[in-house]
Amino acid sequence: MPRAVRQALIELTAKSLVITDATENVPYHRLLQFTRAYAVSKLHAMGDAHKIHKAHAEYHRVLLKTAEIGWSIDQYAKWLDRYGGGGR
């Protein structure tokens, strides 16, 4: 994770705008509902919502394609550690 992203997550968590779940091997971050609603309204106001939604979908398409390829190569437990995400 880039240093700037890590620092932003630390600051947002300190302000109680982001929740960090560190019970898994990999930390999971999520926006609180009111933070998410505010961010979505700002994206729409700036006219960037479509671009961001497309980039988000592409990120997950690549992640799933990589997971699919890994499924045929990795052992099941190793694959779950990498892509399982604790049911998220």
C-alpha positions, -999 to 999 in steps of 0.1 A, spaced: 0 0 0 14 34 -9 26 55 20 1 84 12 -28 59 12 -17 44 45 -14 78 61 -48 89 48 -64 57 63 -47 64 96 -60 100 97 -95 90 86 -96 62 112 -85 87 139 -114 110 130 -138 80 131 -147 83 94 -132 49 85 -135 16 104 -105 -7 103 -110 -44 110 -76 -60 118 -89 -94 129 -79 -109 95 -44 -114 82 -49 -84 60 -66 -52 75 -100 -44 60 -111 -8 58 -146 5 53 -163 38 53 -191 46 77 -225 49 61 -227 87 65 -191 91 51 -200 69 21 -231 90 14 -211 122 16 -184 109 -7 -210 96 -33 -228 130 -33 -195 148 -38 -186 124 -67 -220 131 -84 -216 169 -78 -181 168 -94 -194 147 -123 -168 120 -116 -191 92 -104 -192 73 -137 -154 74 -140 -149 62 -104 -175 34 -107 -158 22 -139 -124 22 -122 -138 3 -92 -154 -23 -115 -122 -27 -135 -102 -32 -103 -125 -60 -92 -126 -75 -126 -88 -78 -126 -89 -91 -90 -114 -118 -99 -95 -128 -130 -63 -131 -110 -82 -152 -84 -96 -174 -111 -61 -181 -125 -48 -186 -90 -75 -211 -82 -62 -236 -107 -26 -231 -94 -27 -226 -56 -36 -249 -29 -71 -241 -15 -60 -227 19 -34 -205 3 -59 -192 -23 -84 -184 5 -58 -165 25 -50 -144 -6 -85 -138 -20 -110 -151 6 -113 -118 25 -132 -133 54 -165 -134 35 -165 -97 24 
